[in-house]
Amino acid sequence: MQTYYERDADFGLIRDKTTVAILGYGSQGHAHALNLQDSGAQNVVIGLRSGSANREKARAAGLKVLDMAEAVQQADVAAIMIPDEYHAALYRDVLAPNLKEGAALCFAHGLAVHFGYVSARSDLDVFLVAPKGPGHGLRAVFEKGGGLPCLFAVAQDATGLARDLAMAYAAGIGCGRAGMIETTFGEECITDMFGEQTVLCGGLPYLVLAAFETLVEAGYTPEMAYFECLHEVKLIVDLFYTGGLKDMCHSISTTAEYGGHLTGARIVNDQTKAEMKRILEDIQNGGFPKKLMEDAGAGNPDLLARRKLMLDHPIEAAGEKVRALMPWLRENRLVKESGKRD
Ligand SMILES: NC(=O)c1ccc[n+]([C@@H]2O[C@H](COP(=O)([O-])OP(=O)(O)OC[C@H]3O[C@@H](n4cnc5c(N)ncnc54)[C@H](OP(=O)(O)O)[C@@H]3O)[C@@H](O)[C@H]2O)c1
């Protein structure tokens, strides 16, 4: 693994003369824009659709807001910070006709380029800077003086500067404080989607829901089930996040550890691993990206139905009650404002 730091990057490439147009002001967009601005970048502009509710938010943060096409015309670096399923249309309708010759396209995820939904003009640099965490975390850590690690990669180097620009951009959003790891678009997006599906956003939340349901169906109170199956996840994850599984084994009781060893392999067994291999293949061969694009093209009916089922789950009501016992959790929420996910 090749890792670089702030000292390896030349942020001057971006700081003074480069206009960076951040297209989209959501999770990643707001964090990239504000971190770049606080790092001293002189020319950060935000490109948004007309009627975007985020225009005022960006202006209030001291940023210049333009229509998408206008922002793209000014850009030396256009950073595409809108959902992956809309990258192809944005490139076709706004970026390709408006980007100046020799400009750069910056992605935060490699999906659209790796799977061929965007094929950039040959005069453009195409690079990727993918922070290893949500935008709100990227911003929060930066404000405390730190940074999240990121992956960076170059898909097209038309000017000979693509890699230097990628590192400068990554340093500007604070990732050089933690470590900038060089990879490829393919490796970044496939491992990212696999992790999201099998652990982070698929495996873990659905494991929590199934465990919660099991306790509640057996007659135990929902709040108790919430504590045991969701609330404590963070306490355990914090142990192995900061100090590896060794810290978890050190800190938990013998009862917890022995029970976990005996049952972990019953829950996550050969069948689970075989399914994980099929999930990986479905990502590698473009099956999942195709489903994502098709659902988005139809207005996200499947996504919205599945999201509704999750948010209507009784665990949410139990969570409201339990979190009310701990007001500091509300104060520490990473997502502070209403958005598409609320
Ligand atoms: N979120 C993460 O944790 C994370 C982590 C690493 C990488 N990434 C990558 O970062 C990129 C951005 O993801 P995100 O989660 O930050 O996105 P997001 O929060 O959903 O982006 C919201 C922004 O995108 C704009 N937008 C949505 N659809 C649009 C469309 N069809 N045309 C123009 N603008 C549109 C919204 O416009 P309005 O202002 O008009 O609503 C808003 O400004 C993706 O490539 C993603 O894979 C995300």
The ligand as a Gaussian input file, in Angstrom:
#p B3LYP/6-31G(d) Opt

LIG

0 1
 N      -21.906000      10.222000       1.172000
 C      -20.799000       9.545000       1.418000
 O      -20.573000       9.074000       2.532000
 C      -19.742000       9.292000       0.356000
 C      -18.475000       8.788000       0.735000
 C      -17.477000       8.666000      -0.252000
 C      -17.766000       8.982000      -1.559000
 N      -19.019000       9.412000      -1.893000
 C      -19.283000       9.780000      -3.287000
 O      -19.469000      11.179000      -3.350000
 C      -20.332000      11.500000      -4.429000
 C      -21.462000      12.370000      -3.901000
 O      -22.225000      11.599000      -2.993000
 P      -23.035000      12.289000      -1.800000
 O      -23.516000      11.174000      -0.917000
 O      -22.228000      13.392000      -1.226000
 O      -24.268000      12.893000      -2.620000
 P      -25.529000      13.668000      -2.064000
 O      -25.330000      14.140000      -0.658000
 O      -26.748000      12.870000      -2.317000
 O      -25.536000      14.935000      -3.063000
 C      -26.501000      15.900000      -2.952000
 C      -26.180000      17.004000      -3.935000
 O      -26.294000      16.487000      -5.271000
 C      -27.199000      17.303000      -5.993000
 N      -27.928000      16.509000      -6.979000
 C      -28.651000      15.373000      -6.741000
 N      -29.139000      14.898000      -7.896000
 C      -28.742000      15.747000      -8.854000
 C      -28.940000      15.791000     -10.254000
 N      -29.647000      14.845000     -10.884000
 N      -28.392000      16.822000     -10.951000
 C      -27.688000      17.782000     -10.315000
 N      -27.460000      17.791000      -8.991000
 C      -27.984000      16.786000      -8.273000
 C      -28.158000      17.854000      -4.946000
 O      -28.757000      18.966000      -5.519000
 P      -29.755000      19.936000      -4.732000
 O      -28.870000      20.838000      -3.949000
 O      -30.473000      20.599000      -5.850000
 O      -30.611000      19.048000      -3.884000
 C      -27.194000      18.146000      -3.797000
 O      -26.574000      19.389000      -3.946000
 C      -20.806000      10.176000      -5.023000
 O      -19.995000       9.860000      -6.104000
 C      -20.564000       9.199000      -3.865000
 O      -20.388000       7.868000      -4.278000
 C      -20.010000       9.596000      -0.975000

